[in-house]
């Protein structure tokens, strides 16, 4: 299992690869500014998907 630092580094690298360094920094700074509830965000983001097993 990877440690938290490795996960954070990989996550930041993925973000940078997708949107670039500047926009990744903007994203991170905005996430720190706002009151953020990950669970509510996920529900809103994925509410139109259904799980099929």
Phi, psi and omega per residue, in radians:
X1 nan 2.429 -3.137
X2 -1.434 2.688 3.112
X3 -1.513 2.993 -3.070
X4 -1.063 -0.655 -3.142
X5 -1.102 -0.768 3.118
X6 -1.087 -0.712 3.126
X7 -1.140 -0.769 3.129
X8 -1.104 -0.727 3.120
X9 -1.107 -0.811 3.131
X10 -1.118 -0.673 3.105
X11 -1.120 -0.774 3.128
X12 -1.151 -0.710 3.098
X13 -1.103 -0.681 3.104
X14 -1.126 -0.732 3.114
X15 -1.106 -0.781 3.115
X16 -1.095 -0.747 3.115
X17 -1.063 -0.628 -3.076
X18 -1.406 -0.798 -3.015
X19 -2.122 -0.059 3.112
X20 1.641 2.838 -3.042
X21 -1.098 -0.883 -3.065
X22 -1.068 -0.870 -3.110
X23 -1.188 -0.529 3.052
X24 -1.122 -0.734 3.102
X25 -1.134 -0.703 3.084
X26 -1.073 -0.805 3.134
X27 -1.005 -0.858 -3.116
X28 -1.101 -0.751 -3.124
X29 -1.157 -0.670 3.108
X30 -1.185 -0.643 3.118
X31 -1.132 -0.549 3.124
X32 -1.368 -0.489 -3.102
X33 -1.279 -0.740 -2.984
X34 -1.546 2.709 2.971
X35 -1.235 2.114 -2.988
X36 -2.218 2.131 3.050
X37 -1.981 1.867 -3.060
X38 -0.996 -0.704 -3.106
X39 -1.108 -0.809 3.122
X40 -1.126 -0.723 3.118
X41 -1.030 -0.804 3.130
X42 -1.096 -0.736 3.123
X43 -1.064 -0.759 3.126
X44 -1.189 -0.686 -3.088
X45 -1.202 -0.692 -3.005
X46 -1.989 0.291 -3.064
X47 -1.141 -0.322 -3.124
X48 -1.580 -0.033 3.093
X49 -1.643 2.587 3.017
X50 -2.091 2.580 3.132
X51 -1.604 2.241 3.106
X52 -2.194 2.162 -3.140
X53 -1.940 nan nan
